[in-house]
Amino acid sequence: MSNISKTSQSPEKCLKAESSFQGGYFQFKQLELEIKFLAADLVQIDWKYPVPPVPYGIIAQDWPMVETTFEQRQNEWIISSSKLKVLVSQEGSITFYTTDGQLLREELPPQRQGQQWLHQAKLQLEEHIYGLGERAAPLNLRTSPNTDEPPRSYQMWNYDMGGRYGPGADPLYLCIPLYLGLHAQGSYLIFYENPYRATFSFKDVARAEFEGGALRYYVASGEPAQLLKRYTELTGRPVLPPYWAFGYHQSRWGYETEEVIRSVAQGFITHNLPLSAIHLDIDCQNGFRAFTIDPDRFPKLANFSQELKERGVRLVTIINPGVKAERNRKLFEEGIAQDIFCKGEDGKLILAPVWPGMCAFPDFTNPQARHWWSRQYEYLLDLGIAGFWHDMNEPGVFTLWGDATLPTVTQHAMEGRGGDHREAHNVYGLLQAQAGYEALRNYQPELRPFIVSRAGWAGLQRYAWTWTGDIDITWQALAQTIPTVLNMGLSGIPYTGPDIGGFKGDPTAELYLRWFQMASFLPFCRTHSANNAKPRTPWSYGEPTLSIVRKFLKLRYSLLPYFYTLAWEANQTGYPLIRPLFWLDNEDRRLWDVEDSFLVGNALMVCPILKPEKRSRRVLVPKGHWYHFWDDQVLEGKCEIELDAPLEQIPLLVRAGSILPMETGQRLILHIYPLIEGYSQGYLYSDAKDGYGDWRLDTFTLAREEEGLELIRSEQGNYDFPYSEIELYLHGMKLQQVWVDGEEITDFSPEKLVCCLFNKVRLIVELMIVDS
Ligand code: GLC
């Protein structure tokens, strides 16, 4: 993209300013501006443009009333709510303050040249920047390779990495023009409602250069949690997936026949390993065609999927958007007859090569095309396929040179108003996911859809999961996964994870193991590899790898109630399941750059091993007290310490004050990690593990009473409590006496007791943790 020159158009002087509904309207000599508060801490800024964006990212159009004031000062106007002040200058710069006067963000007047926009904001000295969707970059996107060099720049253009990428590659498959600024005076989030190709960079200023479209954006203020809440109110809350999606997924490009898959599934049983899903890559298709199954290699898929389901294993199949261009094939002929496919300016079909050969591409910006596409899933659903994996949907095509996607002149319906691929490219995968989601909702209204999409845009969380694509088989790539997943979560996409072990090639046993240990705590826990890789299952590497992987898989399965409860929380609030450490204390600046550890919810801190032959590592611990998961030792946070990491474990810490719900069979295990002072709390969300029926939320609170401790359970919702017994597992204390709902129990050990569903448990304990 050419840089916007100094001669480009800026707003120039303000000629007219007036208050408008919950905001203000400004007529500058060159540009018009409309500012509107959607909530006290969320503002829409619209530099008027003749063609407004199609609201693909936005879900909330109606917002409750907000009280705002509009006042004029000497050279500026101030629009305020109870939380945020927006100052507009005569020249069109916009500054955001909290109501107590903290400077959040200082924007320069935008500049426009031809169809391009340049939007800049001054960054504070220590300001850290996060987000931008999926990035192979440091957690803090402002980190420069070298201070004298130009800043890293980040492209907004969903891109197929073609089989391999490592740290520094840009762009990746799923770009979102959103970032979060965190500095000493507060934090904010900005989301540009513009899917055009853009370039972002962050040095003294944050620069966003868009190749076209409107300059309409949203600024939210508040703590990171509140920012995610507002952003997902605007763009949609993450779906609540079926429970099984949090189990382990085994995948490989190269599972060529039913027999091969049967033996993989059998291997999990033989080796006593839990398994929830197997993914079928393009090898299951007939000539790599979308919505087909090869009849020779999968002759009885309906029976086979049923057989696997009875063992608790679901099948997920790949779907690529390209439809093979071939006469006399129903899918292609129908698409032609119904005018579904993308065309060029000359009205001719756009064809490009992907796996099956030359393909036509449905125009997902056309509602009829989405509808037509959504009808195609039925065939696979009838065969018992439980979920779909949308690949190559940037869309990626095979070219020897140039941009490996559709030509920018490709025409798109854009819901009827018309546009071209420059605008439609980044929303292509999002709209395919929407079509897939609708297919599953219509076909099986009693089940919740499971879709994994490689590409996407703002709002993908409403429909699908994603994964981090064709990541390299290196230790650096393993380490990259953490900031990538964290920045995705801060961009509203909570469900992601890597190909365990990397995509193309064969990781060493140690790399595979360390990768597995980390991924056991990520939302999407899937091993996947390319067709040239050796089979990669937990038993491929023999012992001790197999036993250690088993231990981590079993730990993962026992943590499923916690993951599921966090998914419910994500669905209610937009909070990511995987959080950066500063989520717990954004005033502790040491945490702003931590990208080698992560939080699962607020209770668990995971510190993976990211280098070969390491048997211990440094860990930066946030404030508060923390328990070692493996041996219950307590440490005081706000420190940096070296922790052991023999091959069979990685440092795992549990925040004091947490009650962690875990399970084994029909037994719920509440792991209670008390604080010295104050109360401890945990939640448990339950429902039928799928569908849209009744649900319940149990809240467990442990508080200090005059004599001992009291654990109170309160409930919401109508679903029956799903466990037949509850084990209370006490950490950092020894049980001496206990009453469950008033009745004394004598059958207990110093650390645990088993009871039925209770309302109140009174505990006399000896506290083992000492005040420091
Ligand atoms: C792409 C996908 C990869 C898949 C392969 C073959 O590279 O990213 O996951 O295995 O295509 O379908």
Boltz pocket constraint, residues with backbone or C-beta under 6 A from the ligand:
constraints:
  - pocket:
      binder: B
      contacts: [[A, 162], [A, 163], [A, 252], [A, 253], [A, 281], [A, 282], [A, 318], [A, 391], [A, 392], [A, 454], [A, 469], [A, 470], [A, 528], [A, 529], [A, 530]]
      max_distance: 6.0
